[in-house]
Amino acid sequence: MIMTIFDFKKFFKISLILSCLMLGYSCGKPQLAQEEDTTFSSSEVISIRPQKRSKSVQLFKLSSPPLLTVSKKDNGVIRIDERSKETLLKEQDAFLKAVKEIDPEVKVIYKYRMVLNAFALLVDPETQSKLSKLPYIKSSEKEGRFARAFINKTVNPQEGDDSENKFLNLKDKNSVRFINAHKVHENLKVTNSDGEEKAVRGQGMKVGIIDSGIDYTHSMLGGRGTIEAYKEVDPSLPSDQFPNQKVVGGIDLVGSAYNLSSSNPENRVPQPDQNPIDESGHGTHVAGTVAGIGDGTKTYSGVAPDASLHAIKVFGKSGSTGDTVVIAGLEYAADPNGDLNLDDQLDVVNLSLGGGFGEPHSLYREAVKNLVEGGTVVVASAGNAGHSPYIVGSPSTSDEAISVAASVDDMTHNIEFEASSFTGANGFSLLVEVVQGNISRPIGSNDSDPFELVYIKDNAEADRDFTEEEALLLKDKVAVVDRGKVSFIDKLKRAFKAGAKGALVVNNKPGSPIMMGGQGKVDFPAIMVSQSHGDVIKGEMEKGSVSLQFKADKKIIKSELIDTLTNFSSRGPRSIDSLIKPEITAPGEAIVSAFVGKGDLGVAFSGTSMSGPHIAGVMALLKQYRDGLSPKELKGILMNTAKTLKSKDKKVYPVSMQGAGRVQTYKAATTPLVVLPYGLSLGNILVESKKVGVKTLEVKNISQKVKTFKFNVEAPKGLEVVLPGNVSLKPGETKKVMVKFIYEAPKGDSDFEELSGFIFLVDSETKAEVSRVPFLGISQRVSRIGVKNVLIQSTSEADSQEAMVNLTLNNSGRNKGEALIFNFLGEDERKPIKDRNRLSKSDICDLQAAGYRIVNRNVSGQDAEYLQVGFKLYRPLTTWHHCELNVQIDSNGDDKADQELVGTRNVYVPGFSKIPNGFYSLLLNANKAREIRAGFERDIADRKPKASQNYQQALEGISLMKFYEQSTVGIVEVDLSLLKRNDQGKLAIKVSALHESRSAVEMDDYLSDHKTKWYEIDPSIQAMSYRGMPETIEVLPGKTIDLSLVRGEGSEPLMALFPQNRSNLSQTVKDNQFYIPKVDYVFE
């Protein structure tokens, strides 16, 4: 396992850290920087938890089913079962009566009856405990946080030092036309209740925007369209400008001051009101994309321009929100006026919010499921966390939600880029994309004059001031300087001081140029070019004069960017079970929509927050045109008709990045088929050699003609797909077909392989693609390693001390794997989820067993001993972001931890966000950590405006945490010399696995009886049961390995972990990754 040394200086020297990581160093106590972290901890580290438990919002779920789950469709109208409604109301009344009897001060924040049968209450810990024991309660849970969506890029319409409009050709080239929504508007019609034919533009569709509110004063959204109109609105009071003809309803569920991450506890409690005005801009932009009315110059109309909007405000002016608030938004969508009648139910809701590494189990997943099955389409953005596997965010990871990735469209500002032009002798000409920064004057329309380039070789990097002679050469010219030695701002200042009209910085390494940043600004233009372009320019300067025109007459057109994924779009699949997420892609790069508080202006934002509302608008159009289809079938035709996306080098993106592909609105609306399931999630596929899996597709003809089609497939190597033959369907007919998948174990260096592709349904006559179904699975190569025998070279246990031990491992399978040997600490019982239909409960961090060992390592020429603790969970993890591994150490016998060793992500613990992102073994001084936490809480109580917590000062040691993805095994470690022993020279420990989610069956899962007792281990050489274990043992297929260990004085048995062996998801069957071998005594 790799170890690391850290020299914590101001802001952490990350390059040094990375070097140490690669060199395999480890560390003692680091030197610490005074970096502040003002965020709340995302970690469950025990010593940094709140010490004074104050009132908090808790969600109490009652026993009766929510009303949407007992509703039925009657003559096309969804009706709630009256008997079930009566039962639920009586139960809720009885619960509230009991609540008031227990604590009259309890505040009811939200009441849920449609999507959940539950209450969100503001309670203190004692009351929460009492309420949880009431007979009405099915479960209770503290609310979790949803981050405010991060907008990756903003382009203002008047950017730069001139007033030119950066948004060109919006009438003819925009994201709505790009997805062919305009063809639906222009070519498709529906008949209204009066018998009139109307163009399909979203009429009669109600779309809820669960976001930061909507600026209903904006011209795109039914308002007067003036800045003054927005300024007239008091967010805390009703406004005569709301509702209007576009924003017909809504609610502010939180109030302006609300922020669940606030250090002020009062601001963490929602204060709902009736004015959902947007105070930050996100929801307004989203709303404009769904259903806004544009002018074709500053803005353009949304996807469903005649749909009506509901502003469901779940964010305050700044900060995060809670899942109880989001669920309240979903509750509003089911029944906006709260009369328990579904005649005003919203048709579509859009959620452009969430967090990374979304898992399957959560309360909002249950609420989303119930809302969708009740008839409302739920669209959610996939997230802006980039292309790391499994990072796709919740709530888009809810099964029924439509998870949306982001791509690039063909708008002018997305494919045409400002350029600079070089010209020289003998016809030399070069056009480069403008790459500037925030330290020079932005290039404007007045920068089109050419200036001669001058390169001072004796001061190539401008690491000193230019001499008077050099300054004469640079005066009224453009200085060419190389990157390196000094900061960009220092180079530019020296060129400016010398009288240059601008600067050209040449990169000093291969690759693309970068935007130049720093402190300060110089009043002339400056650009950077690549090293290769710089070499060409310098070569031409050797031949004669070369001039630079900062603002070229031409632009660089990059058509290859069209229909590529953005670099921020979050990648799937879903954590834990590898379900297909995201599922569809829509434009999300520099999307132009309503600019909050700016009257009639538009602004360009980038993010999956912008791609999601495109799909919300599309679903409004599809629901209007295909009103007989269920939300599941509507999602089917959306995904069935998508377009495959490819990267700039023409490689097809995997399904985990693009889902079914980019939306094609007109094709979705006019498709003759709906194929379900809309995606074949093959899950985590364990393969030793080869095996066959089977999936079923259901194909329905929704046209008025007989349809005959055949199947085609695009599949990766390592997967063979056996397709059915031709299928013919009469109008309205449905047929089921079987698809076989023949899996082969991965052949490369990795144990895992993503298997994704598409099954196509092709029209037998036209040969054109009619429908598609994406498929995705993660193939995992498994080993079959076991312990053949453990032979202690002694006549009996009585003679075994310091005896040699022969441990024989054998691999009877076809793939190599690892074996990890520990001294056994104990085994824990499984915490089963009795009701598997409870979507909100998770057992993914359920601890099965743990062990320890001492390993020797030579670090920088010195021998060192490390304590390693191996953890074995019951369920395999696709990624370890959800679980933390924890060892508490009590050195003075006061029943409180003095040290805490935790395996976690650095960003989860305040103060460690600047080190390279990853999983670490952190050794904290628990007493110091509690002291820091107490100070933080005092600052909050004293209302200090910049209360912060930073646990660097509590850090006593750090190294990497070792873990195995798609496995159940993780290891934390620490330099043994850093640990504090008790008076007997032993380590008193408590071992636990901590769940990051509030949905856990048990958030703190202690090993055996460690929750109430300290377990003592003696890590000295003689005292351990066994010593001499290698850090890891690789066992090749068909091979046997003999290891020699030494038996010590301890009584713990051996524990063997096999992280590449077969795991399973069963609640009753144990896997093959954990084994306690039987010991035999022999003497030869």
N, C-alpha and C positions, 0 to 999 in steps of 0.2 A: 504493500500500500504506500502511496505517495505521502510524504510529510512536507511541512512547510515552515520556513522561518519568516517572521515579520519584523520589520523595523518600522513601527508606527510613528511617522513624522507627520507634520501638518498635512492633512488631507490624504494621508497614506501614499507612499510611493508605489504606485500600482505596478510599474514596470519591474521594480525590484521584487515585489511579491510574486509576480508571475514567474520571474527567473527562479526564485526559490522553490516555487511549486514544481517547476520542471526539473530542477536539480535534485529534488527529493529530500530537502532539508526538513527539519522540525524545529520547534521553538520552545523556549522557556518563556518567562514573563516578558511580554513585549513593552517597548517604549510607547506611550500613548499620546495621541493628539487630543486637543480639546475640541473635537467636532461635536456639534449639537445635533440631536435628532428630535424634532418637535412632534413627530407622529406618535400615535399610540402603538403599542407593541402588537405585532401580528403573531407573536410566538406564545406558546403555552408554557414557557420556562417558569418553573414553580416559584423561584425566588424573586421574580420581577412582576408577579401578579398583584392586583390591587390588595392593599392591606386593610383598608376601610371600605367594606362593601356597602355602597350607597344604593339608593333607589335606582332601578333600571327598568327598561321596558321588557316584559316577558310575554311570550305568546302561549296561551293556554288553549289546548285543543280539546273539545268536548266529544262525547261518545257518539251522538247521532250523526248520520251522514249529512254532508252539506247538500243544499237544495238542488244544485245543478246536477248532482249525481242521481237524484230521484226525479228528474224531469223527463218528460216523454213528448215526442212529436205527434201532434194531433191535427190532421189536415194541413200540414205544413207549418203549424204554429207550435212552438215549444211551450209546454205547460208544466208547472210544478205540481207534484203530488200533494194534495191538500192535507192528507193525514200526516205525511212526513213533515210538512211545514208546521203543523200544529205541535207535533212532538218536539221539533227543534226549538220552537219559540218557548214552549213550557220549560224545556231543559235550560235554555239560556236565562230565562227569568229566575229559575231556581238557583242557578249558579250565581247570578248577580246578587240575589238576596243573601246567599251564603257568604259571598265576598264582603258585603257591607257589614255582616255580623262579625266577621273575623277582623276586618280593618276598615272602618268607615272612611279612612283617608285615601284608600285606593282610587286611582284615577283611571277611568276607562279611556284609552287612546283610540282604539278602533274595535268595531264589532264586525265579524264576518259571518255571513249566513249562506252565501252562494258558492264561493270557491272553496271555502273551509267552513267548518262549524267551530269558531274559535273567537277569542278575545285577545287583544293586545292591551296589557295593563301595566301601569307604572306602580311597581311594588318594591318594598324593601325585602332583604333576604329572608327574614323571619316569616313574613307574610307569604312569600313565594313558596316556602317549604310547607306551610300549612295548607295553602290552596292546592298544591300538587297532590295532597292526600284525599281531596274531596272525591266522592264516588262518581261525579260527573266527568272527571278529568281523564282523558286518554293519554295525554302527554303534555309536557311543558318544556319550553325552550327559550333561552335568551336570544334576542335578535342578533343577527350578523350584519356586517356592513357591505354596502355596494359602493364602489368608487364612482365618483363623477367621471364621465367619459372624457378621455384625453383627446384633444384635437391636435392632430399631427402637424398641420400646416394651415396658415391663414394667408389668403391673398386678398388684399383690399383693392377695390376698383380703381383707386387713385394711388398706386404705389410708386414711389420714386419722387423725383423733384419736379415732375411735370404733372399735368392734369389729364393725360391720355387715359382712356378707358382700357384696362388690361383685359377685359372680357369682350372679345371680338366674336362676331358672327353668332351670337347666342340664339338668334331666331332660327338659324338653319342648322347649327351644330351645337347640340346640347345633350345632356345625359338622358333626357326623356326620349328624344328622337333616337338616340343611339340604341336603346333597348326596344325600339319599335312600338312604344306605347302610342305614338301618334297615329300609327296605322289602325290601332283599335279604335281611337277616337274618330277617325275619318271613314272607316269601312264597315264597322259593326254597329248594329242597332238592336235595341230591345223595345218591346211594346209595353207601355205603362198601363196603369189601371184604367185610364180613360180610352185605351185603344190606340193611343198615338205612338208612332215610332220615334224613338229618341236615340241619338248617338251615344255610344258607351263611353262615358266620361266620369263615371263614379256617382251619378245621381242616386240619391236615396241611401248611399252608403255612409255609415257613421264610423269614423276612425279615431281611436283614442291615442294620444301622444303622451305616454308615461315618461315624463322627462322633467325639465327645469321650468315648465310652463310655456306659454305662447305669448308673443307680443301681438296682441289683437289690434293694436293701433297701426301696424304695418300695412301698407297698401296690398301686399300679396295675400294678406290674411284677413281681409274684410275691413280694415281700418281706414282712418282718414289719410294716412300716409304722410304724416308730418312729424318732425322731431318734437314739436311742441305738444302734439297729442300724447306722445309717450311720457313726456315730462309731467303732464297733468295727472297721471295715474299715481295714486298712493297704494303701494302693494298690500297694505294691511286693511284697506277699506274697499267696499264695493265701488265699482266704476260704472258710469252710465255708458261707457264704450263697450262693455261686455255684458251679455253675449252680443254677437253680431251675426250677420248672415253666413259667415264662413266658420267662425269659432262659435258654435251654437251652444256649447256647454262646457263644463269642467269644474274643477275644484282644486284648491290649494290644500293639500293634505298635511303640510308641515309648517308653513310660515317662513318668513324671510330669514330669521335668525337661525333656523334649524341647521345643524351640522353634527352628524353622529360622531365625528372625529374631534369635535371641539373640546378644548380643555375646560370650558365652562359647562358644568353639568346641566344648567338650565337650557342651554342651546342644544342639548342632546335629546330633549323632549319635544315632540311635535306639537305645534300650536296651529291647528288647521283654521283656514278662513275660506271665504268664498271668492277670492280674487286670484286667479291663477296666472297673473302677469309674469312674463319671463324677465328675470333680472340678470341673466348671465349670457344668453344668446343661443345656447345649444338647442333647446326645444323649439325655438322659433325657426332655426335653420332646418331642423328635421321636418317641422310641420309644412314649411314651404315646399320641400321636395315631395311630400306626400300629395298635397292638394292645393298648393298656392296658385295664385293667378299672377303671372309675370307680364312684363311689358315688352319682352323680346329684345331689350337693349341692356338694361341694368340687371334684369332677372329674366327667367323663363318660367312658364307654368309647370306645376307639378305633374306627377304621373296620373293622378285621378283628380283633375282640376275642379270637378263639380261635386266631389265628396264633401261632406261636412266634417268638422273637426271638434274634438273634445280635448281641452287642455287639462291633463291630469298631472298636477305639479307635485313631484316627490322629492325635489331638491330645494334647499334654501338658496340664498344668494351665493353661497360658496360651500365647499366641502362635500362630504359624503352623505349617503342616506342609509336606511336600514331595510332589511327584508320585510319587516312587518309593514313598512310604508308601501313598498312595492306590491305586496299582497293586497293592501288596501286599494291600490290603484287597479289591480285585477278585479277586486270586488266591485269597484265602481263600474268597470267595463261591463260586468254582468247585469248590473241594475243601477243605472245612473241616478234615478230619483229615489231609490231605496224603498220602493213600495212592494217589493217581493213579486213583481210582475215582470216578465221578460220581454214585454213589448217594446222597451226602449234599449234593449241589449245592443252593445256596439258590435259592428261586423268585424272589425280588425283593430288590434292594438299594436303599437310599435314600442319596443323597449331598446333604446340605444344607450345601454348602461351595463355594468357588470364587473366581474373580476376574473382573473386568469385561473387556469387549471380547474375549470368547473367539473364537479363530480356528479354522479347520477342522483345522489340522495340529498334532498333538501325540502323544506316546507314549500318553497315557491314552486318546486317541480310538481308537487301535488296540486297546488292552486292552478298552475298552467294547464295541467292535464284536465282538470275539471272544467276550466273555462273553455278549452278547445272542444272537449266532448259536448259541451253545452251549446256550441255553435259559433264561437268567436275565434277567428284566426289570430294567432300570436306570432309576431315577427320579432326577432332579437338579434342584435349585432354580435358577431363572433368575437370581437375584441381587437385591440391594436398592439398586441404584444409581439408580433413578428412570427417568424417561421420555425420556432422551436416546437418539437413534437409535444402534443398533449396540452398546449397552452391555451387552447380555445376556451373562452370564458362563459361563465354562467351569467344570466339565466338561459342563454342560447343553448346550453347543453341539456335542457329539459327535452325529453323525447319528442313531445308534440310541438314544441316551438320550432319555427323555421330559422335556422342559424345561417347568418349571411356574412360572407367574405367580401373583400373589396378589390376592385380592379380599376384599370385605367380606360377611359372612353376616348373619343376622338375630338373632344373640344379643342379649339385652337390653342388655348393657353396650356393644355396638357401635352401637346405634341410639337408646338412651335416655341423655340427658345431664343432669347436674345443672344446675339453673337458679336464677337469682336473680329476685326479683319486685319490681316497683315499683308502688306504688299512690298515688293522689292524689285531689284534689277532682274533683267532677263525674264520678265513675266511671272515672277514668283508671287503666289497668292495662297493664303491660308485662312480658313474660317474656323474659329473655335467658339465653343459655347462659353458664355460669360459665367465665370465662377468668381464671385467677389466675397465680401464679408461685411461685418458690422463695424469695421475700423476705418473705412474709407467712405467718401461721398458716393452715394448710389449713382450709377450711370444713368443719365437722362438723355432727352432728345438733343440737348446742346453739346453732347460729347461725340458728335459725328465727324469733327475735324481730325485729319490724320496728323500724328506727331512722330518724329524720327526716334528710333530706339538707340540708346547708348548703354553699352555694357562695360563697366569699369572692372577689368579682370583683377586688378590689384586689391579691390575691395568688393569681390564678387558677392559676398554674403551681407554686405553693409553692416558688418560687425564693429565698425568704427565710423566716426564722422567723415564725410568726404572732404578732401583738401580743397583749397581755393581753386587749384588748377582743375581738379575733377569736377568741382561745382560749375566751372565755366563750361565744361563739356556737357553737363546735364541740364543747364539752364534752358527752359522752354522745350525740353525733350522728355521722353519717357525713360525712366531708369529701369534697366533690366537687372534684377538681383536674384540670387539663388536662395532657396530656403535653407535654413540651418544656422547654428551657432547662437543667434539672438532671436528675440520674439518678432512676430510680424509687425507689430506696431512700432518697434524700434527701427526696423528697416524703412518703413514708410515715412516716419518722422525725419529720418536722415535724408531721404530722397527729397522730401518736401522742403526741408531746410536748405538743400542745395539748389532749389529753384526748379525742380522737375515739375512737369505738368501732370505726371501720373507715374504709376509703377507697374511693372510686369514682373511677378514673382514666378520663378521656375521651380517646380517640385524637385526635390533631391532624391526621390526614390520612384521606382516604377509604380504605375497605377494612375488612377484618376486624380485630378487636382482637388483640393479641399477648400471649403469656405474659411477665410482667414478671420480669426477671432482674437479678442484681447480687450484690454482696458484702454480707453481713449479712442480718438477719431482724428483722421487727417482729411483736410478739405481738398482732396483731389481723388480721381478714380483710380482704382487698383484692381487688377485681376490676377489670378493664378492660372498657369498652364501646366500640362503634364511634363514630365521629364523628357519624354520622346519628342513632343512638340517643341520644347525648349531647345533641344539639340538641333532640330531642323532650323529653327529661327536663328540660333547663334551661327550655324553654318552659313546661312544666307547673308548674315551680317559680315562675315569674313569676305564675302564677294562684293558687297556694296551696301548702300543705304537700305534699311528696312523701316517702314513706317507702320504705326498701329492706329487703327480707328476703333476707339473703345465701343462705340455704338455703330455697328455695321449697317449697311443698307439692306442686307439680307438677314434672314433668320435661319436657324438650323431646324430642320423638320425631322422628327424622329417617329416616323410612322410605325416603326417596329414596337413602340410602346403600347400601341392600341391593343386592347384585350390581353394585356399582361396583368398579373397580380401586383398589387402594391407591396412595398417591402414591409409594411406594418401589419398587414392582415394576419390575424392569428391562425395558427395551424392546429389541426386536430391530430388524431381523433380524440374522442372524449376520454378523460382520465378514467382509470379503473377497468372499463369494459371495452374500450376501443370502438364505441359506436360512431357511425359516420357523423361528424360535425367538423367544420361547417357543411351545409347541405346545398347551398346555392351561392352564386356570386353576382354582384351588381356593381355599377360604378361607384367609387368612393374616393377618387383622387380629385382634389380641387373642385368640388361640386359647388356651384353657385346657387345660393338661395337667400332668403330674407335675412337682413342684417338688423339685429335687435336695436331698437331705439333710434334707427336712422331713417324712418319714414318710408321711403320707397327704394332705398339702396340695397344692393346685393353684396354678398361677401362669399369668398370661396373657402370652405373648410374641407379637410381631408380626414378620413377615418371610416371604420365600419359603421360608425354612427351615421354616416352619410349614405352608405350602401343599403343599410337596413330599411330606411324609409322608401327607397325605390321599390323594394319588395312589398312593403306595406301598401303602397299605391297600386302595385300590380295586383295584389290579392283583392283589393277593393274592386278593380276592374273585372277580375275573373269571377268574383262572387256575384257581381251585378249581372254579368253575361251568362254565367253558368250557375244560376241560382238553385238548381236542383242537386248540386254536388255538395257533399259534406266537406268540412275543413280538411279532413285527411285526403279526400279525392282532389280537392283544389291544390293541396300541397303536392299531390302526385302529378297533376298536369304541369305544374310549375317546374318540377324537377325533371319530368319525363322529356321536356322539350328544350332543355338547355343546350348551350353551345360549348364545346370543348375549348379550354384555354391552353395556350402554349407560351413558354417563356420567350425572351428575345432571341435565343438560339434555337427556337422551334421545338423544344422538348415539351411534351405534354406534362402539365403539372399533376402531381398525384391527387387522388380524390381527397386526401386529408387536408389539402390546401384549397381546392376549388369546389369541393362537393360535386354536384352533378354538372357544374359548368356555369357559364354566364347566362342570365335570364334572357329569354326571347319572348316578349310579351304577346305579340300577335300570334306566334306559333302556339303558345300555350293556350290562348283563347280559342283557337280554331282546331286544335288537335282532335282527331277522331277516337283516340284511345286514352284510357287511364290505366296505368300499370302500378300495382301495389304488391309488396311494399315498394315505396318510392326509392329506397336504397337498401342494398343487401349488406348489412353489417355482419361480417363473418367473425368478428371478435378476435380474441387471443387464441391462436391455433397452435397447440402443442404437437410437434411432429418429431418423431425419432427418425423415420425414413420416409414413408409415403402413407397417405390415407385418403379416403374419399368422403366428402361431405355433400349434403343435399339441401337445397333451398327450393321453395315453391314461389312462383310468381302467379298473380291473378290478373288477367288481362280482360278489360271491359271495353266493348265497343259503344262509345257514346255518340256516334254519328247516326245518320239515317240511311247509310249504305252498308252493304256487305264489305267486309275488309279481310283481305288475305295478306299475310306477311310471313317473313322468315326471320330467323335470328342470326345475328353476327356478334362477334366479341372482340374486344381489345384487351388482352391479358398479358401480364408480365411473365418473364422467365420464372420457373419454379412453380407455376400454377397452370394447370390444364383445365379448361372449362368445357364441359360436354353440354351442348345445347339441344333443345327439343327440335322437332321438325317443323314444317310449315303449319300455320294455324289459320283457320278461317272462322270469322265471327259474323253472325247476323246482327242487325241493329239491336242494341240493348243487351246482347248476349255476353256472358262472362265465362271464361274458361281458365282452368288452372293448369300450369305447366311446371315441370320439374327441371332444375338446372343442377348438374353435378360439378363439384369442384374437386379436382385431384391435387392434393397438396404434397409438396416435396420439401424436406428439411432444407433450410438455408445452407448454401455451399460456401459462402465467403468467410471472412474473418469474424464477422458479427454473428451472434446467436439469433439475431432478429432480422426480419425482412418485412417491409411493408408491401403487401400484395393488393394492388388496386387497379381498377380498369372499368370498362363499361360493357354492358350487354345492350345491343341495339336491336330494335324491331324495325325491319326494313320492308317497305311496301313491295309486294311481289311484282307489281306491274311497273311502277315508276323507278324502282330501285332506290328511292329516296328514304333517308332515315325518318321514321315516324315518331318513335319513342326511344327512350334510353333508360337504363337503370344502372347507377353506379354501384360498384361493390368495393369493399375495403376490409382487409383483415391484417393482423400482425402475426406472421408465422414465426414460431419460436422453436429453435432446435433444442431438444432435451437429451440429457444424458441419463444413464442408469447406473449410478455409482452406489456402492454399498460397502459396509464393513464385513469382511469375510470372517475375521476373528481378531480377538484381543488376547494375547498370551502374555501373562506375567511370569517371568522366569524365577519362580519361587515355589516351594512346596505348598504354601497356603497363604491366606491373607496375613497371618501372624508374621510370616517371614518376608513380606512384600516390600517393606520400607527400603528405598534406594535400589530396588530391583529393576532390572532392565525389562522393558515392555515392548513386545513385538505387535505392532498394529498393521494388519493387512487390509488394504483397500482393493476392490476390484470393480472394473467397469464392464458390465455385461451388455452394454448398449452399443450403438453405432456412432456415437458422438462423444467428443472429449468433454470434460467438465472439471470442476474444482471441488475439493473437499477442504473443509475448515474444521479443525479440532479444538475443542474448548473443555475446560472443567465445568461441569453442569451446575448451574445455580438453582434451577427449579423450572417447573412447568405450571402453566396457568390454565384454568378452565376456559372453554369457549363461551362467548357471550352471544347466544343465538338470537336472531330476530324471529320471534314466534310468528308474527304476521308478516309474511313476505310481501304483502300488498301495501305495507306502510312505506311509501316512497321516501319519506323524510328521515328514515333511520339508516345508519351506516355502521358496518362492523369492520371497516377496512383496516383499522389499526389495532385489531384484537391481538393481544400479545399471547403467544403460545409458550415460548421458552426463552431462556437466556443462559449464557455461560461466560466464563472469563479465562484469560490466559495471560502470561507474560511473554513478550517477544523481545529478542535482543536485536539491536540495530546499530550499525556504525554510522554516525553522523559527523561529518567534517573531521574524520580521524579519531573520534571519541566514541567509546561504547556507551550505549544507553539502553535502559529497560523501559518498555512501554506496557501499560496495562491496556488490554483490549477487551471490550465487552461485546459479545455477539448476541444479537437479537433475532428471534424467529417469530414471525407473525403467522396467523392462520391463513390469511388471504394474500395473494400476490399483489404487488403494486406496479402499475405501469410507470409511475414516477413517484418519488418519495416526498413530494411537496405537501402532502396531507398529514404526514406523521412525523413526530419528533421522538427521538430516543433519549432516555433520561436516566441518569444515575446520580442520586443524592448521597452525600457523604457527611456523617455526623462524627466529628473528631473529639468532642468534649462530653458526649453523653447527655446533652440537654434535650434530646428529642427534636432538635432543629438542625437542618442541614447547614454545615459550615462551608461546604463546597458543592457545586452542582456541575456535572459533566453532561452536556446536551449535544445531540446531533441534530442540526437544523440548518436551514438556509440563513446565510448572513443577513439578508434583508429583513428577516423576521424579528431581529433583535435590534432595538434602537441603538445607534452608535456605530453600526458595522456596515452601513450601506455603501461605503466608498471602496471596500475591498472587492476584488473580482467576485462576481456572482457565483455562488456555488454552495455546496453542503459542507459544513465544517463541524468538527468536534471542538466545542468551546468549553473551557474550564473556567467557571465563574466563582469568585469569592461570594458565597451566598449571603453572608452578613453584609458585605459592602453593597451587593445588589439590592438587598432589602432597604438599606439605608438610602440609596439613590432613589428607590421607588417612593419611600416615605417623604423625601424632600420634594419630589415631584408632586405628590398628593397635597403636601402643605402649600406649595405654590399655587395649585389649582384652588384650594380652599381660600387662599388669600387673594384670589382673582388676579394673579400676576399675568400680564398679557402675553409673555413669552415663556410660559411654563414648558419645560422640555425634560426628556429623560435620555440619558446617554450612559451605557453600561461598559464603556471602554475601561473606566477606572476599576471595574470589578473583574476584568479579565486577567487570569493567571496563566493561561496556556491555550494554544490553538493549534490544530492540525486538521487535516481533511477527514471527513467522514467517508467511510467506504460503504457502498450499497450496491445492490444488484437490481437493475430494473427488470420488470416482468418476473419478479421473484419475491420471496418472503424474508430475505436475509439482509441485515444491515449491521455495521460495526462502528462503534465509537472507540476512541483511544486517547490516551494522555501519557505524557512523560511521567513515569511512576514517582520520580523524585519530587514532583510538584504536589503530590497528594498528602493530606494530613491524616496521620494515623492516630488512633486513640491510645490511652495509657498502656494497653496491652500490645501495642505495635500492630494492631489490626485495622482494617478498613471496615467501618460500619456503614452499610450501603442499603439503599432502597432503589430498586430497578422498576422502571415503568415505560410504557409507550403512551405518548400523548397525542390525541387527535386534534387537528387544527379546526375541525368543523363542529358547529353546535349540533349537528345531526347525529353525533356519535352515540352508539348504545352506551358506551362508557368513555367519557372524555379522558380520564386518567386511569389507564388500565395497568394496575400494579401487578407485578409478578407474584403469584401465589399469595402469601400473607404479608408481603412487603408493605402494604398500606399501613399496617398497624405495628409492624415489627421491623427492627433493623437487623439485617443479615450480616454477620461478620465473616470476612475472608482474611486470610493471612497470606499476602502476596510474596512472602519470602521464598527463597529457592527450595528449602527443605519442606516447608509447610504445605505447599500446594499438593493436590492429589496427583497431578501429572505435570510434567514440564518437558520442554524440548520440542514443542509443536512448531512446525514451520508456519509462516504466515499464510501460505496457501499451497495446496498440493494439486497439480494438474494430473488428471488420470486420463490417459488416452483410451480410445475404444478397444475393448478386448484385452486390456492390459491389467496386470496386477502390480501393486506397489507395496513394498514393505517399509514401514517406518519404525525407527527405534526411539522410544520415549523412556523417561525415568519415572518410576512410581515414588511419590512423596508421602508425607505424613497425613495429608488430608483425607477426608472420607467421600468427597464428591465423585460421582461416576464421570466417565467421559461422555461428551456430547459431540456428535458429528453433524455438520450442516453441509448440504449439497445444493448450492443455489441454482445449478442448472438442471437438477432433476425435475421430474414432473410435479407441478403444483396443481391445485384444484380449487374450485369455487364452492364446493359442497359444504353444507353446515354440519354434516355428519361424518364424512369420509376424510381421514387425514391424508396428507400428501406424502411425497417421498423425499422431502428436503430436510427432514429431521430424524435423527436416530440415536437412541441410547443403547450402545452395544453391550452385550453380555461379556463378562470377563472370565477366562479360564486360567488356572494356575498349572504350570508345567515346570519340571526341573529335569534338565538333560545333562 
